[in-house]
Amino acid sequence: MDVTLRKPERLNRKKIIERMFAGGSRSFSLFPLRVVYLPVSDLEAQAAILVSVSKRRFKRAVKRNRVKRQIREAYRLNKHLLLPALAEKSCRLAIAFIYLADELVETSLIEERMKTAMNRIAERLPDTEDAQKPAP
């Protein structure tokens, strides 16, 4: 089992990010995270993630970077809950994690919510034909 977070697993393509937030994507909140995901066929990895922490919530870059590190680590340790379901349905996902809280929270809480998020995404995965449709 691969538990690293490689470069293809990081979402950095502007067109995909714009498509995620323009509409057509699915989302849900598990405080302190908001999860937005979109089936995308043109990704290298099965799942690519984007982590966002608002500068309005944390003025200091040190705190923003800490939260991003906590979220990436929680994803890295729990992505095994999602990847088999993606492989089974031959689907590729772009996932964004947006931090909602105004304060720093325990890493254990973020990890617990990440497990719940991975399971929820896995059970709500679209069928193969839905994932292969090009976006308008």
C-alpha positions as a printed Julia matrix, in Angstrom:
136×3 Matrix{Float64}:
   0.0    0.0     0.0
   1.4    3.35   -1.1
   1.05   5.97    1.65
   2.89   8.85    0.03
   1.43  11.95   -1.55
   3.06  12.22   -4.95
   3.03  15.2    -7.28
   0.31  13.82   -9.65
  -1.96  13.54   -6.6
  -1.88  17.32   -6.12
  -4.4   19.3    -8.08
  -2.8   22.25   -9.84
  -4.53  22.5   -13.22
  -6.47  25.75  -13.46
  -9.15  24.44  -15.83
 -10.1   21.59  -13.51
 -10.14  23.88  -10.46
 -12.34  26.41  -12.29
 -14.68  23.62  -13.38
 -14.93  22.39   -9.78
 -16.04  25.74   -8.42
 -18.12  26.89  -11.41
 -20.75  24.25  -10.71
 -21.49  20.63  -11.43
 -19.39  19.38   -8.55
 -20.68  17.78   -5.38
 -19.87  18.98   -1.92
 -20.57  18.47    1.76
 -19.32  19.86    5.05
 -17.79  18.03    7.98
 -16.72  20.79   10.31
 -13.91  22.01   10.16
 -13.7   20.84    6.51
 -15.75  21.46    3.41
 -15.19  18.82    0.75
 -15.83  19.56   -2.94
 -15.29  16.79   -5.48
 -15.73  16.37   -9.21
 -15.28  13.32  -11.44
 -12.61  14.17  -14.02
 -11.3   11.84  -16.69
  -8.05  13.63  -17.59
  -6.02  13.18  -14.4
  -2.84  11.15  -13.99
  -3.68   9.87  -10.51
  -6.96   8.31   -9.39
  -7.54  11.21   -7.0
  -5.94  14.65   -6.99
  -6.39  16.99   -4.03
  -6.4   20.72   -3.43
  -6.09  22.17    0.08
  -7.34  25.68    0.8
  -7.05  27.71    4.0
  -8.36  31.27    3.89
  -6.07  34.17    4.63
  -9.09  35.88    6.15
  -9.29  33.2     8.85
  -5.54  32.99    9.57
  -3.47  36.1     8.92
  -0.19  34.38    9.71
   1.23  32.08    7.02
   2.68  29.84    9.73
  -0.81  28.89   10.93
  -2.18  28.48    7.4
   0.7   26.2     6.5
   0.19  24.15    9.67
  -3.47  23.55    8.83
  -2.6   22.61    5.24
   0.02  20.18    6.54
  -2.53  18.61    8.93
  -5.07  18.15    6.11
  -2.53  16.7     3.66
  -1.28  14.27    6.31
  -4.8   13.17    7.21
  -5.54  12.56    3.52
  -2.26  10.7     2.98
  -2.95   8.34    5.87
  -6.6    7.69    4.93
  -6.66   7.7     1.14
  -6.68   3.9     1.24
 -10.39   4.15    2.17
 -11.19   5.84   -1.16
  -8.76   4.5    -3.77
 -10.14   0.92   -4.02
 -13.65   2.3    -4.67
 -12.25   4.59   -7.38
 -10.39   1.7    -8.99
 -13.5   -0.49   -8.86
 -15.62   2.09  -10.67
 -12.7    3.21  -12.89
 -13.3    6.8   -11.88
 -10.89   9.68  -11.29
 -11.7   12.48   -8.87
 -10.55  16.02   -8.23
 -11.09  16.76   -4.53
 -10.81  20.11   -2.73
 -10.56  20.4     1.04
 -11.49  23.85    2.34
 -10.81  24.67    5.98
 -13.77  26.4     7.67
 -12.8   26.91   11.32
 -11.44  30.18   12.71
  -9.11  28.42   15.13
  -6.51  25.68   14.98
  -7.93  22.25   15.82
  -6.39  18.97   16.91
  -4.87  16.79   14.21
  -6.91  13.87   15.54
 -10.16  15.74   14.82
  -9.1   16.53   11.25
  -8.08  12.9    10.74
 -11.41  11.64   12.1
 -13.34  13.95    9.75
 -11.1   12.92    6.85
 -11.97   9.25    7.42
 -15.66  10.15    7.39
 -15.18  12.22    4.23
 -13.33   9.42    2.4
 -16.08   6.93    3.27
 -18.81   9.36    2.23
 -17.15  10.08   -1.13
 -16.62   6.36   -1.73
 -20.3    5.55   -1.19
 -21.48   8.48   -3.35
 -19.23   7.79   -6.33
 -20.92   8.23   -9.7
 -21.2    5.39  -12.16
 -18.57   5.05  -14.87
 -20.66   6.63  -17.64
 -21.34   9.73  -15.51
 -17.63  10.22  -14.85
 -16.69  10.0   -18.51
 -19.05  12.75  -19.7
 -17.18  15.88  -20.75
 -18.08  19.06  -18.92
 -20.05  21.69  -20.85
